[in-house]
Structure formats: structure tokens, C-alpha cells
Amino acid sequence: MAANIAFLFTNVSSPLHLNFPRDTVPNILNCGPQFLINNPIALQKKYLKLKNVQNIKTGWPHLRGMVKADGQGALESLADLFDWLDGLEPQPTT
């Protein structure tokens, strides 16, 4: 049954950005897949808010590229999540 447990982490673009030690997660939960999504809506809002700050003048093309790349990464992670869900065996319920 543990193989059917997945983790979905938001505002985490890669395993390097997890903000807790991996050994704090119970072993039974470490067996399942992990899906990391850097929330593209929150990033876009933050980008637009920062863009209006007058004292930040450089780096906008770079930041915009990061927002777009994270949005594409989130889409790919969601596709992976739905592919994983689609591959699971239906479980009977009562």
C-alpha cells in the first residue's frame, strides 16, 4: 500500500529547495513518488509586485524567464502526477 502514497510539495522547485530534513519523513512514506511544484500563480504575483518597485531596475528579463520556466515545470509536474494517478489500480470502497 505504501507505493500508492505520494507527496505533493508546493513552492518547491527541486529537491534542493526542500526546507526540512528528509529523515524526518517516515520510511513508509519515502517509498512513494514526490511531485515538486513551484506555484506559478504565486510566482507571477510576486514578479508583478516586484516589477513595480522603483529601486529594482535590472534583471527583469532574467526574472521573467525564471517565472516562465517554473510555470512550465509546474505543468510538467502536474502531468506526471496525473499520469501516476491514472496508472493506479482502482480501490474498492464501502
ZIMOBEL-V490234 format. One line per field, one symbol per residue. phi: phi as a letter, one per 30 degrees, with the letter a starting at -180 (. if undefined). A space follows every 50 residues. Layout:
# ZIMOBEL-V490234
phi: ???
This chain:
# ZIMOBEL-V490234
phi: .ddccbcbcchbdaedcdcbdddddeeddddddbccbceddddddddddd dddddcccidddddddddddddddddddddddddddddddcdbc
